[in-house]
Amino acid sequence: MDLQSQLSRRERQIMDIVYAHGEVSISDVLAEIPDPPARGALGRLMTILVNKGHLKHYAKGREYIYQPTVPVQKAGPSAMRRVVDTFFGGSLGSAVAAHLAQKDNDISDEELKRLAELIRQARGMGR
């Protein structure tokens, strides 16, 4: 089980915003989080995430700037696995099919070629 799965819904929302931007202030999170809590409550949640080891921070002027402790490149695969398991019953094929079926999907020919190559490589590895 990855550490992200042990977060509350609100903590995951915060982490999603942090990962989307790389670093954020409390004001940045307040501007994006659904149904935002009071500033003080959000500050306490950010402190909890620091204490749990998910965030680090530094002072910039009168604010703290928060960054994830795990790089997005490392956190991404486990987040993807969690989404596939939660919403698609563990089926990567179903997840990809759902993404490709979206009408607003703007996937380029280059990206489709890249996906086809990755599938070819996975077949060659006996998957």
Backbone as CSV, one residue per row, in Angstrom:
resi,resn,N_x,N_y,N_z,CA_x,CA_y,CA_z,C_x,C_y,C_z
1,MET,0.850,-1.183,0.000,0.000,0.000,0.000,0.894,1.244,0.000
2,ASP,0.616,2.191,-0.877,1.441,3.393,-0.934,0.962,4.417,0.103
3,LEU,1.840,5.350,0.427,1.524,6.343,1.452,0.339,7.222,1.074
4,GLN,0.176,7.524,-0.209,-0.922,8.371,-0.647,-2.276,7.753,-0.305
5,SER,-2.371,6.420,-0.324,-3.648,5.776,-0.043,-4.036,5.937,1.425
6,GLN,-3.109,6.344,2.284,-3.376,6.529,3.703,-3.797,7.960,4.031
7,LEU,-3.993,8.776,3.016,-4.394,10.162,3.234,-5.912,10.289,3.226
8,SER,-6.402,11.297,3.941,-7.833,11.609,3.892,-8.164,12.205,2.522
9,ARG,-9.440,12.307,2.227,-9.876,12.899,0.959,-9.316,14.318,0.818
10,ARG,-9.403,15.105,1.859,-8.940,16.496,1.814,-7.423,16.553,1.639
11,GLU,-6.698,15.664,2.334,-5.251,15.628,2.182,-4.862,15.244,0.761
12,ARG,-5.591,14.311,0.143,-5.314,13.940,-1.256,-5.580,15.112,-2.195
13,GLN,-6.645,15.874,-1.927,-6.925,17.052,-2.747,-5.769,18.042,-2.681
14,ILE,-5.270,18.253,-1.488,-4.135,19.172,-1.314,-2.917,18.650,-2.067
15,MET,-2.610,17.367,-1.892,-1.441,16.788,-2.554,-1.581,16.858,-4.073
16,ASP,-2.795,16.647,-4.595,-3.015,16.753,-6.044,-2.664,18.158,-6.534
17,ILE,-3.062,19.164,-5.783,-2.757,20.556,-6.163,-1.256,20.808,-6.086
18,VAL,-0.625,20.321,-5.023,0.822,20.506,-4.878,1.550,19.840,-6.044
19,TYR,1.175,18.585,-6.374,1.839,17.898,-7.479,1.572,18.579,-8.819
20,ALA,0.388,19.131,-8.994,0.063,19.803,-10.264,0.934,21.040,-10.482
21,HIS,1.338,21.692,-9.392,2.096,22.949,-9.512,3.565,22.833,-9.118
22,GLY,3.927,21.790,-8.407,5.313,21.644,-7.974,5.595,22.288,-6.638
23,GLU,5.097,23.478,-6.445,5.173,24.154,-5.158,4.040,25.153,-5.064
24,VAL,3.507,25.318,-3.842,2.332,26.176,-3.643,2.386,26.862,-2.283
25,SER,1.650,27.943,-2.201,1.397,28.589,-0.917,-0.009,28.180,-0.461
26,ILE,-0.345,28.515,0.753,-1.708,28.249,1.224,-2.712,29.001,0.355
27,SER,-2.382,30.210,-0.060,-3.275,30.984,-0.934,-3.529,30.259,-2.251
28,ASP,-2.486,29.640,-2.807,-2.632,28.885,-4.059,-3.611,27.728,-3.880
29,VAL,-3.468,27.009,-2.766,-4.347,25.861,-2.507,-5.779,26.339,-2.299
30,LEU,-5.961,27.413,-1.540,-7.306,27.955,-1.301,-8.006,28.319,-2.611
31,ALA,-7.242,28.801,-3.588,-7.814,29.212,-4.870,-8.295,28.022,-5.699
32,GLU,-7.774,26.828,-5.433,-8.089,25.673,-6.275,-8.871,24.553,-5.615
33,ILE,-8.810,24.462,-4.316,-9.414,23.312,-3.643,-10.942,23.438,-3.645
34,PRO,-11.643,22.346,-3.913,-13.108,22.405,-3.887,-13.615,22.686,-2.474
35,ASP,-14.649,23.500,-2.362,-15.258,23.818,-1.073,-14.172,24.132,-0.041
36,PRO,-13.418,25.213,-0.269,-12.223,25.471,0.550,-12.543,25.649,2.035
37,PRO,-11.668,25.093,2.873,-11.810,25.311,4.311,-11.323,26.718,4.671
38,ALA,-11.496,27.075,5.929,-10.942,28.348,6.402,-9.417,28.299,6.270
39,ARG,-8.813,29.452,6.101,-7.354,29.525,5.919,-6.603,28.830,7.064
40,GLY,-7.027,29.059,8.290,-6.373,28.442,9.438,-6.486,26.919,9.413
41,ALA,-7.652,26.410,9.031,-7.851,24.954,8.948,-6.961,24.362,7.855
42,LEU,-6.839,25.077,6.742,-5.974,24.597,5.660,-4.513,24.606,6.119
43,GLY,-4.125,25.639,6.837,-2.761,25.690,7.367,-2.465,24.502,8.277
44,ARG,-3.453,24.126,9.100,-3.267,22.962,9.976,-3.141,21.678,9.156
45,LEU,-3.933,21.554,8.085,-3.830,20.375,7.216,-2.456,20.305,6.542
46,MET,-1.961,21.452,6.114,-0.636,21.493,5.485,0.434,21.075,6.503
47,THR,0.302,21.522,7.745,1.241,21.135,8.794,1.174,19.632,9.055
48,ILE,-0.025,19.081,9.038,-0.185,17.633,9.203,0.552,16.898,8.087
49,LEU,0.414,17.394,6.847,1.096,16.753,5.713,2.614,16.876,5.829
50,VAL,3.091,17.977,6.387,4.530,18.126,6.656,4.950,17.097,7.703
51,ASN,4.171,17.000,8.784,4.506,16.065,9.866,4.435,14.603,9.419
52,LYS,3.560,14.302,8.471,3.456,12.938,7.940,4.573,12.642,6.936
53,GLY,5.308,13.665,6.544,6.419,13.473,5.618,6.059,13.593,4.151
54,HIS,4.869,14.101,3.832,4.447,14.253,2.440,4.875,15.591,1.832
55,LEU,4.991,16.601,2.692,5.365,17.940,2.229,6.580,18.434,3.001
56,LYS,7.317,19.325,2.344,8.350,20.111,3.013,8.031,21.566,2.690
57,HIS,8.606,22.491,3.431,8.289,23.897,3.173,9.479,24.792,3.503
58,TYR,9.405,25.981,2.925,10.397,27.013,3.213,9.681,28.355,3.248
59,ALA,10.277,29.288,3.952,9.675,30.615,4.076,10.010,31.460,2.855
60,LYS,9.009,32.161,2.369,9.195,33.124,1.275,8.370,34.353,1.660
61,GLY,9.063,35.384,2.088,8.352,36.549,2.594,7.576,36.168,3.844
62,ARG,6.273,36.448,3.836,5.436,36.155,4.990,4.702,34.825,4.860
63,GLU,4.993,34.085,3.803,4.296,32.819,3.563,5.266,31.645,3.569
64,TYR,4.700,30.476,3.747,5.443,29.249,3.516,5.102,28.747,2.134
65,ILE,6.096,28.209,1.463,5.915,27.564,0.164,6.108,26.072,0.400
66,TYR,5.136,25.297,-0.054,5.136,23.857,0.185,5.485,23.106,-1.088
67,GLN,6.269,22.044,-0.926,6.671,21.176,-2.038,6.486,19.725,-1.605
68,PRO,6.242,18.827,-2.553,6.154,17.412,-2.183,7.534,16.867,-1.827
69,THR,7.574,15.904,-0.930,8.846,15.283,-0.575,9.209,14.167,-1.542
70,VAL,8.211,13.623,-2.234,8.442,12.568,-3.225,8.261,13.199,-4.607
71,PRO,9.240,13.079,-5.496,9.120,13.683,-6.827,7.922,13.120,-7.597
72,VAL,7.341,13.953,-8.427,6.153,13.555,-9.201,6.435,12.302,-10.039
73,GLN,7.662,12.153,-10.533,8.004,10.986,-11.348,7.895,9.694,-10.553
74,LYS,8.139,9.775,-9.260,8.045,8.586,-8.409,6.621,8.383,-7.886
75,ALA,5.922,9.464,-7.600,4.564,9.380,-7.058,3.531,9.035,-8.137
76,GLY,3.802,9.427,-9.377,2.843,9.218,-10.464,2.426,7.774,-10.677
77,PRO,3.365,6.849,-10.785,2.971,5.454,-11.021,2.074,4.873,-9.931
78,SER,2.347,5.177,-8.665,1.487,4.629,-7.614,0.116,5.303,-7.626
79,ALA,0.068,6.586,-7.987,-1.221,7.269,-8.109,-2.027,6.673,-9.254
80,MET,-1.359,6.375,-10.354,-2.034,5.756,-11.502,-2.595,4.389,-11.117
81,ARG,-1.794,3.611,-10.406,-2.237,2.278,-9.958,-3.478,2.403,-9.083
82,ARG,-3.491,3.407,-8.182,-4.634,3.626,-7.301,-5.887,3.968,-8.104
83,VAL,-5.759,4.808,-9.118,-6.907,5.175,-9.959,-7.412,3.956,-10.730
84,VAL,-6.496,3.207,-11.318,-6.887,2.015,-12.084,-7.583,1.011,-11.169
85,ASP,-7.038,0.782,-9.994,-7.642,-0.162,-9.052,-9.002,0.317,-8.565
86,THR,-9.101,1.598,-8.222,-10.326,2.142,-7.640,-11.466,2.268,-8.646
87,PHE,-11.169,2.796,-9.833,-12.229,3.127,-10.773,-12.411,2.130,-11.910
88,PHE,-11.418,1.280,-12.124,-11.482,0.367,-13.266,-11.227,-1.084,-12.878
89,GLY,-11.434,-1.396,-11.605,-11.299,-2.768,-11.140,-9.938,-3.379,-11.414
90,GLY,-8.904,-2.556,-11.483,-7.558,-3.052,-11.720,-7.220,-3.266,-13.180
91,SER,-8.144,-2.943,-14.082,-7.921,-3.176,-15.510,-7.350,-1.931,-16.192
92,LEU,-6.074,-2.007,-16.543,-5.448,-0.906,-17.272,-6.118,-0.708,-18.634
93,GLY,-6.479,-1.835,-19.277,-7.164,-1.748,-20.572,-8.456,-0.957,-20.484
94,SER,-9.230,-1.182,-19.435,-10.486,-0.436,-19.258,-10.213,1.045,-19.022
95,ALA,-9.162,1.345,-18.261,-8.812,2.741,-17.994,-8.400,3.452,-19.274
96,VAL,-7.560,2.801,-20.081,-7.109,3.401,-21.347,-8.293,3.557,-22.301
97,ALA,-9.140,2.537,-22.373,-10.313,2.604,-23.253,-11.225,3.763,-22.846
98,ALA,-11.433,3.946,-21.554,-12.268,5.053,-21.076,-11.658,6.392,-21.460
99,HIS,-10.346,6.500,-21.342,-9.687,7.753,-21.703,-9.795,8.024,-23.209
100,LEU,-9.548,7.001,-24.001,-9.592,7.177,-25.457,-11.007,7.453,-25.957
101,ALA,-12.019,6.990,-25.227,-13.410,7.156,-25.653,-13.967,8.545,-25.349
102,GLN,-13.274,9.333,-24.570,-13.769,10.665,-24.237,-13.799,11.543,-25.482
103,LYS,-14.910,12.232,-25.653,-15.077,13.079,-26.838,-14.075,14.231,-26.872
104,ASP,-13.715,14.741,-25.717,-12.776,15.875,-25.665,-11.320,15.424,-25.624
105,ASN,-11.092,14.146,-25.897,-9.741,13.592,-25.898,-8.964,14.189,-27.070
106,ASP,-7.878,14.814,-26.769,-7.086,15.493,-27.800,-5.716,14.824,-27.911
107,ILE,-5.723,13.526,-28.185,-4.474,12.772,-28.234,-3.881,12.864,-29.640
108,SER,-2.618,13.160,-29.708,-1.954,13.364,-30.994,-1.586,12.036,-31.643
109,ASP,-1.341,12.082,-32.939,-0.876,10.888,-33.647,0.454,10.411,-33.064
110,GLU,1.301,11.349,-32.680,2.597,11.002,-32.090,2.404,10.221,-30.784
111,GLU,1.463,10.674,-29.959,1.202,9.988,-28.699,0.599,8.595,-28.953
112,LEU,-0.283,8.482,-29.943,-0.843,7.172,-30.290,0.256,6.217,-30.757
113,LYS,1.198,6.724,-31.534,2.326,5.892,-31.971,3.163,5.454,-30.775
114,ARG,3.370,6.359,-29.852,4.143,6.036,-28.652,3.439,4.945,-27.843
115,LEU,2.122,5.061,-27.692,1.363,4.038,-26.966,1.437,2.686,-27.673
116,ALA,1.320,2.711,-28.997,1.408,1.462,-29.765,2.780,0.810,-29.564
117,GLU,3.829,1.617,-29.532,5.183,1.087,-29.307,5.314,0.499,-27.905
118,LEU,4.750,1.160,-26.916,4.795,0.637,-25.549,4.042,-0.694,-25.445
119,ILE,2.929,-0.808,-26.141,2.169,-2.067,-26.153,2.996,-3.156,-26.827
120,ARG,3.633,-2.817,-27.941,4.474,-3.787,-28.645,5.602,-4.279,-27.740
121,GLN,6.234,-3.350,-27.021,7.315,-3.713,-26.115,6.811,-4.595,-24.968
122,ALA,5.627,-4.262,-24.431,5.061,-5.074,-23.344,4.767,-6.491,-23.815
123,ARG,4.284,-6.634,-25.034,4.052,-7.972,-25.602,5.351,-8.754,-25.725
124,GLY,6.402,-8.066,-26.103,7.708,-8.713,-26.267,8.316,-9.149,-24.953
125,MET,7.854,-8.533,-23.851,8.393,-8.918,-22.539,7.556,-10.018,-21.903
126,GLY,6.628,-10.600,-22.678,5.840,-11.714,-22.181,4.674,-11.306,-21.305
127,ARG,4.233,-10.072,-21.439,3.082,-9.616,-20.638,1.799,-9.951,-21.321
